[in-house]
Amino acid sequence: QVQLVESGGGLVQAGSSLRLSCAASGDAICIGAMGWYRQAPGKEREMVAAITSGGSTVYGDSVKGRFTISGIDAKNTMTLQMSSLKPEDTAVYSCNAYDCNMEFNYWGQGTQVTVSS
């Protein structure tokens, strides 16, 4: 079983930066990919960014050029650096991870990011 612990959410002003981290833990785990998804009130969940254990990355169109995902390090930690934040980035951000066989999928509890105008 894999546990995902997120940190770094909060309330910031538009134009600010914020960093989210997600740490995966468990017995003899092997993480193949990690990513961030977000869901704003009344909207569908969307993929923000994802990274594989090999370092390949993918970003949602709305965050390209503003957000940077990094990891997955030896401690199975992944970080999302968010810059030039906009009010429309306000959402609950959830960490997601796949095992190395891409067979099992895990979710964190979510962390609130609020960007004021």
N, C-alpha and C positions, 0 to 999 in steps of 0.2 A: 504494500500500500504506500502511496506517495502523498505526503502532505505539502501543501503550498502555502507559504506565509508571505503576505504582501506588506509592503510598507511604503510610506512616502506621500500619501495623498494629503489633501488639504485645501485651503481657500487661498487663492492668489488673485492678483489683479491682471487684467488683460495686458499682454506683452511680457509677462513674467515667465520664469522658467520653473520647472518642478521635475524632480526625479522620482521615479517609482522603481522599487526593487521587488523581486520575487525570489524566494529561496525554496528549493525543493528538498525534502528530506524523507528518509525512510530506510529500511533495511535493504542493502544490496541493490539500490536502485540504479537504473541506467536511463538517462534522459536523452531522448532523441531530438526533441524540439520544444521550444517554449515560446509563449506569445502573450500578447495583451489584447483583450477585447473590451469594448465599452458599450454601455447602454444608457441612454438618456431617457428621461420620463416620456412615455408615449412614443418612443422610437424603438426600432428593432436593434438587436445587438449587432455590432459591426466589428470587424477585425481592425485593430490598430496597427500592430506590427508583430512579426514573428521571426524567430531565428532558429536555425538548426544547430546541432552540436558541431557541425562542420563550419559554421559561420555564415551560411547563406541567410540572407534577410529578405523580407518582403514587407511592404508598407501599404496601408490604406491610402487611397488617393487624397483624402482630406488632410493627411498629416505629412505627406512627403515634403521633404525639405525643412521641416520643423522638428520632427521627432527622430531620435536615433536610438536604436535598440542595440544592446551589446551583451556579451556573454556567449555561451554558457560556460562559466568558469569551473574550476576544479571542485568548488563547493556547491555546484549546481545552482548558481545564482545568476539571474538575468536582470538587466537594468534597462529602463526606458527613460531617456533624457528628453524632456519635453520643453521646447522653447517657443517663444512668440505665441504664447497661449491665447486663445480666443474664447469668448463666452460660449461659443458653440462646442468647445471641447469639454464643457461641463457634463459629467456622466459618472457612473460607477464603473471603475476600471477593474477588470478581473484577469487574474493570471491563469494561463492554461498551459498544460504540459502533456507531452506524449512520451511514452517509454521508447526505448531504442528500437523496438520492433514495430512501432507505430500502431500498436494494438490496443493499448489502454490510454484513456484520456482522463486528465484530472483538472479540477478547477479549484481556485482559491476562493476565499469568502468575498472578495471585492473590497475596493477602497474608493472612497468618494473624492473626486476632484471637482472643485467648483472654481470657475473663473468669473470674476466680477468685471463688469464694464466700467 
